[in-house]
Amino acid sequence: GSNSFSFLLSQTPGAEGSKIVLGGINPDYAESPMKYYPLSDPKYWKIALDSLSVGENVTKNLHAIVDTGTSVI
């Protein structure tokens, strides 16, 4: 195993099909090579984001908390 995890969220809220893999990845669900992000705060699984785009709006230098218990990052 490895010190990594991966997850797939279904596209329909409340639908079955979401998955989490602890200790690696399932290549059946990977669209591209695994990308690793260092934690900026391990207590909250917090990572740095270079930018976030929503439509035409771009915000730079953000942080995000990776949380599989919600439907958003």
FIKOLZA-1660 file (N, C-alpha, C; in steps of 0.1 Angstrom, whole numbers, plus 5000, padded with zeros to 4 digits):
% residues 73
   i   px   py   pz ch aa at
   1 5008 4988 5000  A  G  N
   1 5000 5000 5000  A  G CA
   1 5009 5013 5000  A  G  C
   2 5002 5024 4999  A  S  N
   2 5009 5036 4999  A  S CA
   2 5002 5046 5008  A  S  C
   3 5008 5057 5010  A  N  N
   3 5001 5068 5019  A  N CA
   3 4993 5077 5010  A  N  C
   4 4985 5071 5001  A  S  N
   4 4976 5079 4993  A  S CA
   4 4962 5074 4993  A  S  C
   5 4953 5082 4989  A  F  N
   5 4939 5078 4987  A  F CA
   5 4933 5084 4975  A  F  C
   6 4923 5079 4970  A  S  N
   6 4916 5084 4958  A  S CA
   6 4901 5082 4960  A  S  C
   7 4894 5091 4953  A  F  N
   7 4879 5089 4954  A  F CA
   7 4873 5094 4941  A  F  C
   8 4861 5088 4939  A  L  N
   8 4853 5091 4927  A  L CA
   8 4839 5095 4933  A  L  C
   9 4834 5107 4929  A  L  N
   9 4821 5111 4933  A  L CA
   9 4811 5109 4921  A  L  C
  10 4800 5104 4924  A  S  N
  10 4790 5102 4914  A  S CA
  10 4785 5116 4909  A  S  C
  11 4780 5117 4897  A  Q  N
  11 4776 5130 4892  A  Q CA
  11 4762 5134 4896  A  Q  C
  12 4754 5125 4902  A  T  N
  12 4741 5127 4906  A  T CA
  12 4740 5127 4922  A  T  C
  13 4736 5139 4928  A  P  N
  13 4736 5139 4942  A  P CA
  13 4726 5128 4948  A  P  C
  14 4731 5121 4958  A  G  N
  14 4723 5111 4965  A  G CA
  14 4723 5098 4957  A  G  C
  15 4730 5097 4946  A  A  N
  15 4730 5084 4938  A  A CA
  15 4741 5075 4943  A  A  C
  16 4739 5062 4942  A  E  N
  16 4750 5053 4945  A  E CA
  16 4760 5053 4935  A  E  C
  17 4772 5049 4938  A  G  N
  17 4783 5048 4928  A  G CA
  17 4796 5055 4932  A  G  C
  18 4795 5064 4942  A  S  N
  18 4807 5070 4947  A  S CA
  18 4816 5060 4953  A  S  C
  19 4830 5062 4952  A  K  N
  19 4839 5052 4958  A  K CA
  19 4851 5059 4964  A  K  C
  20 4857 5053 4974  A  I  N
  20 4869 5058 4980  A  I CA
  20 4879 5046 4981  A  I  C
  21 4892 5048 4977  A  V  N
  21 4902 5038 4978  A  V CA
  21 4913 5043 4988  A  V  C
  22 4915 5036 4998  A  L  N
  22 4925 5039 5008  A  L CA
  22 4938 5031 5005  A  L  C
  23 4949 5038 5004  A  G  N
  23 4962 5031 5002  A  G CA
  23 4965 5029 4987  A  G  C
  24 4960 5038 4978  A  G  N
  24 4963 5037 4964  A  G CA
  24 4952 5042 4955  A  G  C
  25 4952 5038 4943  A  I  N
  25 4941 5042 4934  A  I CA
  25 4936 5029 4926  A  I  C
  26 4924 5031 4921  A  N  N
  26 4918 5020 4912  A  N CA
  26 4920 5026 4898  A  N  C
  27 4928 5020 4890  A  P  N
  27 4931 5025 4876  A  P CA
  27 4918 5025 4867  A  P  C
  28 4908 5017 4871  A  D  N
  28 4896 5017 4863  A  D CA
  28 4889 5030 4864  A  D  C
  29 4891 5038 4874  A  Y  N
  29 4884 5051 4875  A  Y CA
  29 4893 5063 4872  A  Y  C
  30 4906 5061 4869  A  A  N
  30 4915 5072 4867  A  A CA
  30 4915 5076 4852  A  A  C
  31 4913 5089 4850  A  E  N
  31 4912 5095 4837  A  E CA
  31 4926 5100 4833  A  E  C
  32 4935 5102 4842  A  S  N
  32 4948 5106 4839  A  S CA
  32 4958 5101 4850  A  S  C
  33 4971 5103 4849  A  P  N
  33 4980 5099 4859  A  P CA
  33 4977 5105 4873  A  P  C
  34 4979 5098 4883  A  M  N
  34 4977 5104 4897  A  M CA
  34 4986 5116 4899  A  M  C
  35 4980 5126 4905  A  K  N
  35 4987 5139 4908  A  K CA
  35 4987 5140 4923  A  K  C
  36 4998 5143 4928  A  Y  N
  36 5000 5144 4943  A  Y CA
  36 5001 5159 4947  A  Y  C
  37 4994 5163 4958  A  Y  N
  37 4995 5176 4963  A  Y CA
  37 4999 5175 4978  A  Y  C
  38 5009 5183 4981  A  P  N
  38 5014 5183 4995  A  P CA
  38 5003 5190 5004  A  P  C
  39 5002 5185 5016  A  L  N
  39 4992 5191 5026  A  L CA
  39 4998 5204 5032  A  L  C
  40 4991 5215 5032  A  S  N
  40 4995 5227 5038  A  S CA
  40 4991 5227 5053  A  S  C
  41 4981 5219 5056  A  D  N
  41 4977 5217 5070  A  D CA
  41 4971 5202 5071  A  D  C
  42 4979 5193 5076  A  P  N
  42 4975 5179 5076  A  P CA
  42 4963 5177 5086  A  P  C
  43 4961 5185 5095  A  K  N
  43 4949 5183 5104  A  K CA
  43 4936 5184 5097  A  K  C
  44 4936 5192 5086  A  Y  N
  44 4923 5194 5079  A  Y CA
  44 4924 5189 5064  A  Y  C
  45 4934 5182 5061  A  W  N
  45 4937 5177 5047  A  W CA
  45 4936 5189 5037  A  W  C
  46 4942 5200 5041  A  K  N
  46 4942 5213 5034  A  K CA
  46 4953 5213 5024  A  K  C
  47 4950 5217 5012  A  I  N
  47 4960 5218 5001  A  I CA
  47 4959 5232 4995  A  I  C
  48 4970 5236 4989  A  A  N
  48 4971 5249 4982  A  A CA
  48 4966 5247 4967  A  A  C
  49 4959 5257 4963  A  L  N
  49 4954 5257 4949  A  L CA
  49 4960 5269 4942  A  L  C
  50 4966 5267 4930  A  D  N
  50 4971 5278 4922  A  D CA
  50 4960 5288 4918  A  D  C
  51 4949 5282 4913  A  S  N
  51 4937 5290 4908  A  S CA
  51 4925 5281 4908  A  S  C
  52 4914 5288 4907  A  L  N
  52 4900 5281 4906  A  L CA
  52 4893 5289 4896  A  L  C
  53 4887 5282 4886  A  S  N
  53 4879 5289 4876  A  S CA
  53 4865 5285 4877  A  S  C
  54 4856 5295 4876  A  V  N
  54 4841 5292 4876  A  V CA
  54 4836 5301 4864  A  V  C
  55 4833 5295 4853  A  G  N
  55 4829 5303 4842  A  G CA
  55 4841 5312 4837  A  G  C
  56 4839 5325 4836  A  E  N
  56 4849 5334 4832  A  E CA
  56 4857 5339 4844  A  E  C
  57 4852 5336 4856  A  N  N
  57 4859 5342 4869  A  N CA
  57 4870 5333 4873  A  N  C
  58 4882 5339 4876  A  V  N
  58 4894 5331 4880  A  V CA
  58 4899 5337 4893  A  V  C
  59 4900 5329 4903  A  T  N
  59 4906 5334 4916  A  T CA
  59 4919 5326 4918  A  T  C
  60 4929 5333 4923  A  K  N
  60 4942 5327 4924  A  K CA
  60 4947 5326 4939  A  K  C
  61 4956 5317 4941  A  N  N
  61 4963 5316 4954  A  N CA
  61 4952 5313 4965  A  N  C
  62 4946 5301 4964  A  L  N
  62 4936 5297 4974  A  L CA
  62 4940 5285 4981  A  L  C
  63 4932 5281 4991  A  H  N
  63 4934 5268 4998  A  H CA
  63 4921 5260 4997  A  H  C
  64 4922 5247 4997  A  A  N
  64 4910 5239 4997  A  A CA
  64 4912 5228 5007  A  A  C
  65 4901 5223 5013  A  I  N
  65 4901 5211 5022  A  I CA
  65 4894 5200 5014  A  I  C
  66 4902 5189 5013  A  V  N
  66 4897 5177 5006  A  V CA
  66 4888 5169 5016  A  V  C
  67 4876 5168 5013  A  D  N
  67 4866 5162 5023  A  D CA
  67 4857 5153 5015  A  D  C
  68 4858 5140 5017  A  T  N
  68 4849 5131 5010  A  T CA
  68 4835 5130 5016  A  T  C
  69 4833 5137 5027  A  G  N
  69 4820 5137 5034  A  G CA
  69 4810 5147 5029  A  G  C
  70 4815 5155 5019  A  T  N
  70 4806 5165 5013  A  T CA
  70 4807 5164 4998  A  T  C
  71 4798 5171 4991  A  S  N
  71 4798 5170 4976  A  S CA
  71 4806 5181 4970  A  S  C
  72 4813 5189 4977  A  V  N
  72 4821 5200 4972  A  V CA
  72 4835 5200 4978  A  V  C
  73 4845 5206 4971  A  I  N
  73 4858 5208 4976  A  I CA
  73 4859 5222 4981  A  I  C
% end
